[in-house]
Amino acid sequence: MQIVFLDHCLGRRIVLVLVLLLYFGGRLVYQSQHPPLSAQEIVQKGLDNLDAAYSYRYNLRAVSHIDGKETVLTEIEGIWNAPDRFYIKGETLANPLEAYIIGNEFIIRDPQDSWIRFQGGQGPSLLRETVLFSESPLSDLRRLHSAELVEERDFAGQRCYLVEGKFAGVTNPLWQVFWQDFTCHLWIDKKELRLRRLELHGTSIGSDDSLLVSLEIYDYDSKLVFSPPEIDIQ
């Protein structure tokens, strides 16, 4: 009986060793055929998937620190539909804002609760600046360099790559005036390689002034339909 017991234990150990060999051998083969992505490849795939999306929701918040004073520049919720349809609602420089942007047409709710329609390049500068805040971080990502994979981190219930990089420059003319050095952090989920969060930090050379822009993107490719009010062009 004792010999049978030893044989049984030995058999279990042999099976365990075989399972481990198969597991780790399979992992080595897989990793040789599918090497880990570099930080730049992760960013590139995240941007490609962002470009391929036909809709998403986003939250945008931009805060400046100038001469020790914190100012919330913009805080909005938005919806984007391909190729060029936006709906945004929130505040910019403590002013309420609700607007639709359809191509080159801007439709904005005025303080009297009426809707005003105008062409791009016209209308309130605050609206144009808010649209720039929404678009600039994403368009400038194509100029990201020195990308490094910092770690893996959970965000909104998803495991994400956290990538850090520098912007060679920014397209937003307001940022160019006040801030020159821009660092960007990106949260790109591991499963679908989609951009989930962006943080852009700009500093002013020679002072402690700074800008922090955070952008969260969610509900990719959901049925997000919005219809602007029907009004005449002013």
LUMPA-28764 format. One record per residue (C-alpha): residue in one letter; x, y, z; residue number from 1. Coordinates in pm, 1 decimal. Example, Ala and Ser with C-alpha at 12.3 -4.5 7.8 and 13.67 -1.06 7.14 Angstrom:
<kedo "A",<1230.0,-450.0,780.0>,1>;
<kedo "S",<1367.0,-106.0,714.0>,2>;
//
This chain:
<kedo "M",<0.0,0.0,0.0>,1>;
<kedo "Q",<285.1,233.6,75.4>,2>;
<kedo "I",<439.1,178.8,-268.9>,3>;
<kedo "V",<111.1,256.0,-440.2>,4>;
<kedo "F",<85.1,580.2,-243.0>,5>;
<kedo "L",<431.4,686.4,-347.6>,6>;
<kedo "D",<360.0,604.9,-711.4>,7>;
<kedo "H",<40.6,805.8,-696.3>,8>;
<kedo "C",<220.0,1110.3,-553.4>,9>;
<kedo "L",<497.0,1072.5,-810.9>,10>;
<kedo "G",<242.2,1055.5,-1089.9>,11>;
<kedo "R",<77.1,1377.0,-975.2>,12>;
<kedo "R",<413.3,1551.6,-964.9>,13>;
<kedo "I",<498.7,1435.5,-1315.1>,14>;
<kedo "V",<164.5,1563.2,-1445.6>,15>;
<kedo "L",<219.3,1897.5,-1269.7>,16>;
<kedo "V",<567.0,1932.9,-1419.7>,17>;
<kedo "L",<432.9,1854.0,-1769.0>,18>;
<kedo "V",<155.4,2111.5,-1730.7>,19>;
<kedo "L",<405.7,2377.3,-1620.7>,20>;
<kedo "L",<638.1,2294.2,-1909.4>,21>;
<kedo "L",<353.9,2320.0,-2158.8>,22>;
<kedo "Y",<233.3,2648.3,-2005.8>,23>;
<kedo "F",<569.3,2823.1,-1998.6>,24>;
<kedo "G",<671.7,2674.1,-2331.3>,25>;
<kedo "G",<352.1,2807.1,-2486.4>,26>;
<kedo "R",<415.8,3149.5,-2336.3>,27>;
<kedo "L",<768.0,3160.1,-2477.1>,28>;
<kedo "V",<641.5,3066.9,-2824.2>,29>;
<kedo "Y",<363.2,3326.9,-2804.3>,30>;
<kedo "Q",<598.9,3601.0,-2685.6>,31>;
<kedo "S",<845.9,3519.3,-2961.9>,32>;
<kedo "Q",<566.6,3553.9,-3219.3>,33>;
<kedo "H",<397.6,3849.9,-3045.5>,34>;
<kedo "P",<667.5,4062.1,-2880.0>,35>;
<kedo "P",<550.3,4328.3,-2630.8>,36>;
<kedo "L",<450.9,4658.7,-2787.6>,37>;
<kedo "S",<680.3,4955.7,-2743.0>,38>;
<kedo "A",<546.5,5276.9,-2590.4>,39>;
<kedo "Q",<542.1,5445.9,-2931.4>,40>;
<kedo "E",<352.4,5152.8,-3084.0>,41>;
<kedo "I",<95.1,5166.5,-2804.1>,42>;
<kedo "V",<41.4,5538.3,-2866.9>,43>;
<kedo "Q",<21.6,5487.7,-3243.2>,44>;
<kedo "K",<-238.7,5212.3,-3213.0>,45>;
<kedo "G",<-433.8,5420.9,-2961.7>,46>;
<kedo "L",<-441.8,5713.1,-3204.9>,47>;
<kedo "D",<-533.4,5491.0,-3499.4>,48>;
<kedo "N",<-828.1,5348.6,-3302.2>,49>;
<kedo "L",<-931.8,5699.1,-3200.7>,50>;
<kedo "D",<-930.6,5808.0,-3565.0>,51>;
<kedo "A",<-1132.9,5500.0,-3660.6>,52>;
<kedo "A",<-1407.1,5568.1,-3403.0>,53>;
<kedo "Y",<-1734.6,5712.3,-3528.1>,54>;
<kedo "S",<-1849.3,5852.7,-3193.3>,55>;
<kedo "Y",<-1752.9,5900.4,-2829.7>,56>;
<kedo "R",<-1828.1,6104.8,-2519.7>,57>;
<kedo "Y",<-1565.0,6308.7,-2342.3>,58>;
<kedo "N",<-1505.6,6521.2,-2035.1>,59>;
<kedo "L",<-1263.4,6811.3,-2057.6>,60>;
<kedo "R",<-1116.4,7021.2,-1776.8>,61>;
<kedo "A",<-846.1,7285.2,-1814.6>,62>;
<kedo "V",<-695.8,7467.9,-1517.3>,63>;
<kedo "S",<-424.3,7735.5,-1514.7>,64>;
<kedo "H",<-199.2,7843.0,-1228.7>,65>;
<kedo "I",<-67.8,8193.6,-1288.6>,66>;
<kedo "D",<99.3,8406.1,-1019.1>,67>;
<kedo "G",<-20.0,8156.1,-760.6>,68>;
<kedo "K",<-385.6,8186.7,-864.6>,69>;
<kedo "E",<-582.7,7885.1,-989.1>,70>;
<kedo "T",<-835.0,7950.0,-1265.4>,71>;
<kedo "V",<-1068.7,7694.3,-1418.8>,72>;
<kedo "L",<-1053.4,7784.2,-1786.7>,73>;
<kedo "T",<-1290.9,7521.6,-1920.2>,74>;
<kedo "E",<-1499.6,7240.9,-1777.9>,75>;
<kedo "I",<-1734.2,7071.0,-2021.3>,76>;
<kedo "E",<-1896.7,6745.0,-2121.7>,77>;
<kedo "G",<-1902.2,6671.9,-2490.8>,78>;
<kedo "I",<-2020.4,6434.6,-2760.9>,79>;
<kedo "W",<-1841.4,6383.6,-3089.3>,80>;
<kedo "N",<-1985.2,6220.7,-3402.3>,81>;
<kedo "A",<-1778.7,6156.0,-3713.6>,82>;
<kedo "P",<-1672.6,6337.4,-3909.8>,83>;
<kedo "D",<-1716.8,6687.2,-3761.5>,84>;
<kedo "R",<-2015.9,6709.3,-3525.5>,85>;
<kedo "F",<-1979.2,6826.0,-3164.9>,86>;
<kedo "Y",<-2216.7,6894.0,-2879.4>,87>;
<kedo "I",<-2064.1,7060.8,-2572.7>,88>;
<kedo "K",<-2211.8,7177.3,-2244.2>,89>;
<kedo "G",<-2049.1,7319.7,-1934.6>,90>;
<kedo "E",<-1859.0,7634.4,-1839.0>,91>;
<kedo "T",<-1570.9,7834.1,-1974.5>,92>;
<kedo "L",<-1416.6,8111.5,-1762.6>,93>;
<kedo "A",<-1717.8,8081.9,-1526.4>,94>;
<kedo "N",<-1961.1,8146.0,-1813.4>,95>;
<kedo "P",<-2224.1,7881.1,-1894.4>,96>;
<kedo "L",<-2182.8,7729.7,-2236.9>,97>;
<kedo "E",<-2396.5,7504.7,-2452.6>,98>;
<kedo "A",<-2326.4,7469.9,-2821.5>,99>;
<kedo "Y",<-2341.2,7253.9,-3131.4>,100>;
<kedo "I",<-2064.5,7258.1,-3389.3>,101>;
<kedo "I",<-2161.8,7105.2,-3722.7>,102>;
<kedo "G",<-1876.5,7137.6,-3967.2>,103>;
<kedo "N",<-1815.0,7510.2,-4000.1>,104>;
<kedo "E",<-2144.7,7611.7,-3835.5>,105>;
<kedo "F",<-2166.7,7708.1,-3470.7>,106>;
<kedo "I",<-2496.3,7710.1,-3280.8>,107>;
<kedo "I",<-2481.0,7852.8,-2929.1>,108>;
<kedo "R",<-2733.2,7920.2,-2653.5>,109>;
<kedo "D",<-2710.5,8286.0,-2551.0>,110>;
<kedo "P",<-2768.1,8431.9,-2199.3>,111>;
<kedo "Q",<-3134.2,8500.9,-2291.8>,112>;
<kedo "D",<-3182.4,8127.7,-2353.6>,113>;
<kedo "S",<-3214.4,8177.1,-2729.5>,114>;
<kedo "W",<-3009.2,8002.2,-2996.1>,115>;
<kedo "I",<-2768.7,8193.5,-3220.5>,116>;
<kedo "R",<-2621.5,8048.6,-3537.4>,117>;
<kedo "F",<-2308.2,8169.6,-3713.3>,118>;
<kedo "Q",<-2019.8,8054.2,-3927.0>,119>;
<kedo "G",<-1680.1,7948.7,-3795.5>,120>;
<kedo "G",<-1444.0,8239.7,-3733.1>,121>;
<kedo "Q",<-1733.1,8452.6,-3609.3>,122>;
<kedo "G",<-1923.7,8460.7,-3282.7>,123>;
<kedo "P",<-1797.5,8456.3,-2921.7>,124>;
<kedo "S",<-1424.9,8401.3,-2882.7>,125>;
<kedo "L",<-1492.1,8192.6,-2569.7>,126>;
<kedo "L",<-1668.8,7933.4,-2781.3>,127>;
<kedo "R",<-1389.8,7917.0,-3036.8>,128>;
<kedo "E",<-1133.3,7883.5,-2757.6>,129>;
<kedo "T",<-1334.2,7604.0,-2594.5>,130>;
<kedo "V",<-1347.1,7416.1,-2923.2>,131>;
<kedo "L",<-971.4,7458.5,-2947.9>,132>;
<kedo "F",<-931.9,7315.4,-2598.1>,133>;
<kedo "S",<-1132.7,7011.4,-2708.2>,134>;
<kedo "E",<-942.7,6951.5,-3030.4>,135>;
<kedo "S",<-586.7,7062.5,-2958.6>,136>;
<kedo "P",<-471.2,6786.7,-2720.1>,137>;
<kedo "L",<-583.1,6516.6,-2964.1>,138>;
<kedo "S",<-438.9,6678.0,-3275.4>,139>;
<kedo "D",<-109.5,6747.1,-3097.8>,140>;
<kedo "L",<-70.0,6380.6,-3001.4>,141>;
<kedo "R",<67.6,6315.4,-3349.3>,142>;
<kedo "R",<366.9,6523.0,-3241.7>,143>;
<kedo "L",<434.8,6324.7,-2926.0>,144>;
<kedo "H",<795.4,6214.9,-2884.7>,145>;
<kedo "S",<1017.9,6052.8,-2619.0>,146>;
<kedo "A",<730.1,5818.3,-2530.0>,147>;
<kedo "E",<797.5,5588.3,-2234.4>,148>;
<kedo "L",<582.7,5317.7,-2077.9>,149>;
<kedo "V",<561.9,5420.2,-1711.1>,150>;
<kedo "E",<347.6,5139.6,-1569.0>,151>;
<kedo "E",<13.6,4965.7,-1592.8>,152>;
<kedo "R",<-272.6,5129.1,-1404.4>,153>;
<kedo "D",<-648.7,5083.6,-1370.0>,154>;
<kedo "F",<-877.0,5356.6,-1497.5>,155>;
<kedo "A",<-1257.4,5341.3,-1512.6>,156>;
<kedo "G",<-1248.5,4968.9,-1444.5>,157>;
<kedo "Q",<-1001.8,4893.4,-1724.8>,158>;
<kedo "R",<-638.0,4794.9,-1714.1>,159>;
<kedo "C",<-440.3,5057.7,-1902.4>,160>;
<kedo "Y",<-91.0,5132.0,-2020.3>,161>;
<kedo "L",<28.9,5461.1,-1874.0>,162>;
<kedo "V",<256.4,5629.3,-2126.8>,163>;
<kedo "E",<447.9,5953.7,-2077.6>,164>;
<kedo "G",<588.5,6172.2,-2351.6>,165>;
<kedo "K",<670.3,6524.3,-2464.1>,166>;
<kedo "F",<503.5,6745.5,-2722.4>,167>;
<kedo "A",<732.8,6892.6,-2983.7>,168>;
<kedo "G",<487.8,7182.9,-2997.6>,169>;
<kedo "V",<120.7,7270.9,-2972.0>,170>;
<kedo "T",<-125.5,7408.8,-3224.3>,171>;
<kedo "N",<-333.1,7610.3,-2976.0>,172>;
<kedo "P",<-211.7,7972.1,-3010.8>,173>;
<kedo "L",<-320.1,8058.0,-2655.0>,174>;
<kedo "W",<-97.3,7787.6,-2511.6>,175>;
<kedo "Q",<194.5,7903.0,-2723.9>,176>;
<kedo "V",<179.9,8247.1,-2560.3>,177>;
<kedo "F",<184.6,8136.4,-2195.7>,178>;
<kedo "W",<341.7,7789.4,-2183.3>,179>;
<kedo "Q",<632.7,7634.9,-2367.5>,180>;
<kedo "D",<716.0,7297.3,-2213.3>,181>;
<kedo "F",<448.6,7027.2,-2243.4>,182>;
<kedo "T",<444.2,6681.3,-2086.0>,183>;
<kedo "C",<165.8,6437.6,-2168.4>,184>;
<kedo "H",<35.8,6127.4,-1987.8>,185>;
<kedo "L",<-187.4,5883.4,-2173.3>,186>;
<kedo "W",<-402.2,5602.4,-2038.8>,187>;
<kedo "I",<-453.2,5347.3,-2320.7>,188>;
<kedo "D",<-647.6,5034.4,-2233.2>,189>;
<kedo "K",<-470.0,4702.6,-2285.5>,190>;
<kedo "K",<-768.4,4513.7,-2423.0>,191>;
<kedo "E",<-873.0,4737.8,-2713.2>,192>;
<kedo "L",<-580.9,4983.4,-2725.5>,193>;
<kedo "R",<-810.7,5284.1,-2705.1>,194>;
<kedo "L",<-722.5,5617.1,-2549.8>,195>;
<kedo "R",<-918.3,5653.5,-2226.0>,196>;
<kedo "R",<-755.7,5951.2,-2056.0>,197>;
<kedo "L",<-509.4,6224.6,-2142.5>,198>;
<kedo "E",<-334.1,6469.5,-1910.9>,199>;
<kedo "L",<-137.6,6755.6,-2059.3>,200>;
<kedo "H",<85.8,6960.6,-1830.9>,201>;
<kedo "G",<241.9,7281.2,-1959.7>,202>;
<kedo "T",<489.1,7500.5,-1775.1>,203>;
<kedo "S",<614.7,7851.6,-1827.6>,204>;
<kedo "I",<990.4,7887.9,-1859.4>,205>;
<kedo "G",<1126.3,8109.4,-1583.7>,206>;
<kedo "S",<819.6,8091.4,-1354.7>,207>;
<kedo "D",<594.2,7852.1,-1165.2>,208>;
<kedo "D",<295.9,7922.3,-1392.6>,209>;
<kedo "S",<137.6,7607.3,-1534.5>,210>;
<kedo "L",<-151.8,7462.6,-1729.3>,211>;
<kedo "L",<-319.6,7127.4,-1667.7>,212>;
<kedo "V",<-561.9,6986.3,-1924.4>,213>;
<kedo "S",<-738.1,6655.9,-1856.8>,214>;
<kedo "L",<-949.0,6478.8,-2117.1>,215>;
<kedo "E",<-1141.1,6156.0,-2058.7>,216>;
<kedo "I",<-1293.8,5963.1,-2348.9>,217>;
<kedo "Y",<-1558.8,5694.4,-2313.6>,218>;
<kedo "D",<-1857.4,5529.2,-2487.4>,219>;
<kedo "Y",<-1658.6,5466.0,-2803.3>,220>;
<kedo "D",<-1874.5,5386.1,-3106.4>,221>;
<kedo "S",<-2201.2,5412.9,-2911.7>,222>;
<kedo "K",<-2518.7,5541.5,-3072.7>,223>;
<kedo "L",<-2477.4,5902.9,-2961.9>,224>;
<kedo "V",<-2727.9,6102.1,-3163.5>,225>;
<kedo "F",<-2792.5,6472.7,-3111.5>,226>;
<kedo "S",<-2990.4,6721.0,-3318.0>,227>;
<kedo "P",<-2922.7,7096.0,-3315.1>,228>;
<kedo "P",<-3219.5,7332.7,-3299.8>,229>;
<kedo "E",<-3361.6,7457.5,-3630.0>,230>;
<kedo "I",<-3296.8,7831.0,-3651.5>,231>;
<kedo "D",<-3215.6,8087.0,-3919.2>,232>;
<kedo "I",<-2860.2,8210.5,-3978.5>,233>;
<kedo "Q",<-2818.7,8553.7,-3819.5>,234>;
//
